[in-house]
Amino acid sequence: MAFRGETRKIDRSPEERARIQAIRERFQADRPTHDDLIASGEYEGPIPPDALVSYFAAMAKLKSERQRQGLTLADISDRSGLDVGLLSRLENGKVVNPTLATLWR
C-alpha cells in the first residue's frame, strides 16, 4: 500500500500568483544559463559551506528539542501548518533552501 502524504494549499493573493506565474513563464521562455543568472543579479551563487553547516546544526537542534519535549512531527504540523513530510525533510537535511516564512513557522 502506497503512502499518500498530506499537502496543504498555499493561500496566495492573486497578485502573488501572477508574480510567480510571470517568473515561471520568463524562465521557460529565456532558459537562462548559470552565467546569465549571475550577471542578472537575481542569483547570488551557491550556499556557502559554513552557512550550510550552521543550517544543518540548527535543524538538528530543533529536532533534538522537539524530541526532548515529547512532540511528534504531527504535533508540530498542527501547530505550524507545515506538512509532516516537509518537517521531516527539514529535520533530516533534505531541504537546504527553505524560505524564511517556513523557518519562522
Biotite code that builds the C-alpha atoms (Angstrom):
import biotite.structure as struc

atoms = struc.array([
    struc.Atom([0.000, 0.000, 0.000], chain_id="A", res_id=1, res_name="MET", atom_name="CA", element="C"),
    struc.Atom([1.458, 3.343, -1.033], chain_id="A", res_id=2, res_name="ALA", atom_name="CA", element="C"),
    struc.Atom([1.518, 6.162, 1.482], chain_id="A", res_id=3, res_name="PHE", atom_name="CA", element="C"),
    struc.Atom([-0.103, 9.351, 0.320], chain_id="A", res_id=4, res_name="ARG", atom_name="CA", element="C"),
    struc.Atom([1.298, 12.406, 2.045], chain_id="A", res_id=5, res_name="GLY", atom_name="CA", element="C"),
    struc.Atom([-0.851, 15.275, 3.144], chain_id="A", res_id=6, res_name="GLU", atom_name="CA", element="C"),
    struc.Atom([-0.477, 18.513, 1.251], chain_id="A", res_id=7, res_name="THR", atom_name="CA", element="C"),
    struc.Atom([-1.748, 21.909, 2.177], chain_id="A", res_id=8, res_name="ARG", atom_name="CA", element="C"),
    struc.Atom([-2.809, 24.546, -0.295], chain_id="A", res_id=9, res_name="LYS", atom_name="CA", element="C"),
    struc.Atom([-0.833, 27.747, -0.006], chain_id="A", res_id=10, res_name="ILE", atom_name="CA", element="C"),
    struc.Atom([-3.186, 30.689, 0.204], chain_id="A", res_id=11, res_name="ASP", atom_name="CA", element="C"),
    struc.Atom([-1.696, 33.265, -2.176], chain_id="A", res_id=12, res_name="ARG", atom_name="CA", element="C"),
    struc.Atom([-3.141, 36.540, -3.301], chain_id="A", res_id=13, res_name="SER", atom_name="CA", element="C"),
    struc.Atom([-3.990, 36.957, -6.998], chain_id="A", res_id=14, res_name="PRO", atom_name="CA", element="C"),
    struc.Atom([-1.059, 39.367, -7.286], chain_id="A", res_id=15, res_name="GLU", atom_name="CA", element="C"),
    struc.Atom([1.373, 36.833, -5.796], chain_id="A", res_id=16, res_name="GLU", atom_name="CA", element="C"),
    struc.Atom([0.082, 34.067, -8.084], chain_id="A", res_id=17, res_name="ARG", atom_name="CA", element="C"),
    struc.Atom([0.512, 36.374, -11.097], chain_id="A", res_id=18, res_name="ALA", atom_name="CA", element="C"),
    struc.Atom([4.049, 37.298, -10.000], chain_id="A", res_id=19, res_name="ARG", atom_name="CA", element="C"),
    struc.Atom([5.046, 33.644, -9.633], chain_id="A", res_id=20, res_name="ILE", atom_name="CA", element="C"),
    struc.Atom([3.453, 32.730, -12.971], chain_id="A", res_id=21, res_name="GLN", atom_name="CA", element="C"),
    struc.Atom([5.334, 35.581, -14.694], chain_id="A", res_id=22, res_name="ALA", atom_name="CA", element="C"),
    struc.Atom([8.631, 34.306, -13.274], chain_id="A", res_id=23, res_name="ILE", atom_name="CA", element="C"),
    struc.Atom([7.875, 30.761, -14.470], chain_id="A", res_id=24, res_name="ARG", atom_name="CA", element="C"),
    struc.Atom([6.944, 31.979, -17.951], chain_id="A", res_id=25, res_name="GLU", atom_name="CA", element="C"),
    struc.Atom([10.077, 34.137, -18.191], chain_id="A", res_id=26, res_name="ARG", atom_name="CA", element="C"),
    struc.Atom([12.347, 31.260, -17.210], chain_id="A", res_id=27, res_name="PHE", atom_name="CA", element="C"),
    struc.Atom([10.602, 28.878, -19.610], chain_id="A", res_id=28, res_name="GLN", atom_name="CA", element="C"),
    struc.Atom([10.941, 31.370, -22.465], chain_id="A", res_id=29, res_name="ALA", atom_name="CA", element="C"),
    struc.Atom([14.506, 32.540, -21.739], chain_id="A", res_id=30, res_name="ASP", atom_name="CA", element="C"),
    struc.Atom([16.045, 29.398, -20.237], chain_id="A", res_id=31, res_name="ARG", atom_name="CA", element="C"),
    struc.Atom([18.870, 31.425, -18.643], chain_id="A", res_id=32, res_name="PRO", atom_name="CA", element="C"),
    struc.Atom([22.240, 29.789, -18.094], chain_id="A", res_id=33, res_name="THR", atom_name="CA", element="C"),
    struc.Atom([24.077, 29.860, -14.786], chain_id="A", res_id=34, res_name="HIS", atom_name="CA", element="C"),
    struc.Atom([26.222, 32.734, -16.069], chain_id="A", res_id=35, res_name="ASP", atom_name="CA", element="C"),
    struc.Atom([23.096, 34.628, -17.198], chain_id="A", res_id=36, res_name="ASP", atom_name="CA", element="C"),
    struc.Atom([21.568, 34.333, -13.729], chain_id="A", res_id=37, res_name="LEU", atom_name="CA", element="C"),
    struc.Atom([24.727, 35.582, -12.030], chain_id="A", res_id=38, res_name="ILE", atom_name="CA", element="C"),
    struc.Atom([25.001, 38.512, -14.458], chain_id="A", res_id=39, res_name="ALA", atom_name="CA", element="C"),
    struc.Atom([21.350, 39.445, -13.852], chain_id="A", res_id=40, res_name="SER", atom_name="CA", element="C"),
    struc.Atom([21.901, 39.853, -10.123], chain_id="A", res_id=41, res_name="GLY", atom_name="CA", element="C"),
    struc.Atom([18.969, 37.526, -9.386], chain_id="A", res_id=42, res_name="GLU", atom_name="CA", element="C"),
    struc.Atom([21.254, 34.692, -8.291], chain_id="A", res_id=43, res_name="TYR", atom_name="CA", element="C"),
    struc.Atom([23.788, 35.037, -5.544], chain_id="A", res_id=44, res_name="GLU", atom_name="CA", element="C"),
    struc.Atom([25.588, 31.765, -6.114], chain_id="A", res_id=45, res_name="GLY", atom_name="CA", element="C"),
    struc.Atom([25.616, 28.548, -4.126], chain_id="A", res_id=46, res_name="PRO", atom_name="CA", element="C"),
    struc.Atom([25.120, 28.418, -0.373], chain_id="A", res_id=47, res_name="ILE", atom_name="CA", element="C"),
    struc.Atom([28.472, 28.953, 1.383], chain_id="A", res_id=48, res_name="PRO", atom_name="CA", element="C"),
    struc.Atom([29.674, 25.767, 3.155], chain_id="A", res_id=49, res_name="PRO", atom_name="CA", element="C"),
    struc.Atom([29.809, 27.421, 6.595], chain_id="A", res_id=50, res_name="ASP", atom_name="CA", element="C"),
    struc.Atom([26.208, 28.594, 6.231], chain_id="A", res_id=51, res_name="ALA", atom_name="CA", element="C"),
    struc.Atom([25.139, 25.094, 5.216], chain_id="A", res_id=52, res_name="LEU", atom_name="CA", element="C"),
    struc.Atom([26.865, 23.561, 8.252], chain_id="A", res_id=53, res_name="VAL", atom_name="CA", element="C"),
    struc.Atom([25.168, 26.132, 10.516], chain_id="A", res_id=54, res_name="SER", atom_name="CA", element="C"),
    struc.Atom([21.801, 25.355, 8.947], chain_id="A", res_id=55, res_name="TYR", atom_name="CA", element="C"),
    struc.Atom([22.228, 21.592, 9.468], chain_id="A", res_id=56, res_name="PHE", atom_name="CA", element="C"),
    struc.Atom([23.264, 22.220, 13.095], chain_id="A", res_id=57, res_name="ALA", atom_name="CA", element="C"),
    struc.Atom([20.198, 24.397, 13.690], chain_id="A", res_id=58, res_name="ALA", atom_name="CA", element="C"),
    struc.Atom([17.875, 21.774, 12.195], chain_id="A", res_id=59, res_name="MET", atom_name="CA", element="C"),
    struc.Atom([19.487, 19.071, 14.365], chain_id="A", res_id=60, res_name="ALA", atom_name="CA", element="C"),
    struc.Atom([18.937, 21.240, 17.466], chain_id="A", res_id=61, res_name="LYS", atom_name="CA", element="C"),
    struc.Atom([15.279, 21.778, 16.551], chain_id="A", res_id=62, res_name="LEU", atom_name="CA", element="C"),
    struc.Atom([14.775, 18.035, 16.078], chain_id="A", res_id=63, res_name="LYS", atom_name="CA", element="C"),
    struc.Atom([16.504, 17.283, 19.366], chain_id="A", res_id=64, res_name="SER", atom_name="CA", element="C"),
    struc.Atom([14.370, 19.850, 21.200], chain_id="A", res_id=65, res_name="GLU", atom_name="CA", element="C"),
    struc.Atom([11.180, 18.502, 19.623], chain_id="A", res_id=66, res_name="ARG", atom_name="CA", element="C"),
    struc.Atom([12.085, 15.003, 20.765], chain_id="A", res_id=67, res_name="GLN", atom_name="CA", element="C"),
    struc.Atom([13.103, 16.233, 24.230], chain_id="A", res_id=68, res_name="ARG", atom_name="CA", element="C"),
    struc.Atom([9.666, 17.800, 24.641], chain_id="A", res_id=69, res_name="GLN", atom_name="CA", element="C"),
    struc.Atom([7.995, 14.570, 23.507], chain_id="A", res_id=70, res_name="GLY", atom_name="CA", element="C"),
    struc.Atom([6.402, 16.184, 20.472], chain_id="A", res_id=71, res_name="LEU", atom_name="CA", element="C"),
    struc.Atom([5.745, 14.338, 17.236], chain_id="A", res_id=72, res_name="THR", atom_name="CA", element="C"),
    struc.Atom([6.058, 15.755, 13.748], chain_id="A", res_id=73, res_name="LEU", atom_name="CA", element="C"),
    struc.Atom([2.252, 15.654, 13.613], chain_id="A", res_id=74, res_name="ALA", atom_name="CA", element="C"),
    struc.Atom([2.132, 17.893, 16.714], chain_id="A", res_id=75, res_name="ASP", atom_name="CA", element="C"),
    struc.Atom([4.467, 20.394, 15.063], chain_id="A", res_id=76, res_name="ILE", atom_name="CA", element="C"),
    struc.Atom([2.485, 20.157, 11.831], chain_id="A", res_id=77, res_name="SER", atom_name="CA", element="C"),
    struc.Atom([-0.731, 21.035, 13.670], chain_id="A", res_id=78, res_name="ASP", atom_name="CA", element="C"),
    struc.Atom([0.940, 23.998, 15.365], chain_id="A", res_id=79, res_name="ARG", atom_name="CA", element="C"),
    struc.Atom([2.824, 25.364, 12.351], chain_id="A", res_id=80, res_name="SER", atom_name="CA", element="C"),
    struc.Atom([0.558, 24.446, 9.464], chain_id="A", res_id=81, res_name="GLY", atom_name="CA", element="C"),
    struc.Atom([3.513, 22.822, 7.687], chain_id="A", res_id=82, res_name="LEU", atom_name="CA", element="C"),
    struc.Atom([3.215, 19.381, 6.091], chain_id="A", res_id=83, res_name="ASP", atom_name="CA", element="C"),
    struc.Atom([4.609, 16.485, 8.177], chain_id="A", res_id=84, res_name="VAL", atom_name="CA", element="C"),
    struc.Atom([6.703, 15.373, 5.191], chain_id="A", res_id=85, res_name="GLY", atom_name="CA", element="C"),
    struc.Atom([8.241, 18.824, 4.829], chain_id="A", res_id=86, res_name="LEU", atom_name="CA", element="C"),
    struc.Atom([9.045, 18.926, 8.540], chain_id="A", res_id=87, res_name="LEU", atom_name="CA", element="C"),
    struc.Atom([10.738, 15.545, 8.297], chain_id="A", res_id=88, res_name="SER", atom_name="CA", element="C"),
    struc.Atom([12.772, 16.621, 5.260], chain_id="A", res_id=89, res_name="ARG", atom_name="CA", element="C"),
    struc.Atom([13.796, 19.819, 7.070], chain_id="A", res_id=90, res_name="LEU", atom_name="CA", element="C"),
    struc.Atom([14.922, 17.916, 10.160], chain_id="A", res_id=91, res_name="GLU", atom_name="CA", element="C"),
    struc.Atom([16.864, 15.385, 8.124], chain_id="A", res_id=92, res_name="ASN", atom_name="CA", element="C"),
    struc.Atom([18.646, 17.876, 5.880], chain_id="A", res_id=93, res_name="GLY", atom_name="CA", element="C"),
    struc.Atom([16.789, 17.013, 2.681], chain_id="A", res_id=94, res_name="LYS", atom_name="CA", element="C"),
    struc.Atom([15.606, 20.619, 2.235], chain_id="A", res_id=95, res_name="VAL", atom_name="CA", element="C"),
    struc.Atom([18.542, 23.021, 2.169], chain_id="A", res_id=96, res_name="VAL", atom_name="CA", element="C"),
    struc.Atom([16.842, 26.200, 0.986], chain_id="A", res_id=97, res_name="ASN", atom_name="CA", element="C"),
    struc.Atom([13.653, 26.759, 2.975], chain_id="A", res_id=98, res_name="PRO", atom_name="CA", element="C"),
    struc.Atom([12.052, 30.170, 2.867], chain_id="A", res_id=99, res_name="THR", atom_name="CA", element="C"),
    struc.Atom([12.253, 32.440, 5.888], chain_id="A", res_id=100, res_name="LEU", atom_name="CA", element="C"),
    struc.Atom([8.477, 32.100, 6.216], chain_id="A", res_id=101, res_name="ALA", atom_name="CA", element="C"),
    struc.Atom([8.846, 28.327, 6.500], chain_id="A", res_id=102, res_name="THR", atom_name="CA", element="C"),
    struc.Atom([11.586, 28.612, 9.099], chain_id="A", res_id=103, res_name="LEU", atom_name="CA", element="C"),
    struc.Atom([9.577, 31.140, 11.083], chain_id="A", res_id=104, res_name="TRP", atom_name="CA", element="C"),
    struc.Atom([6.569, 28.819, 11.180], chain_id="A", res_id=105, res_name="ARG", atom_name="CA", element="C"),
])
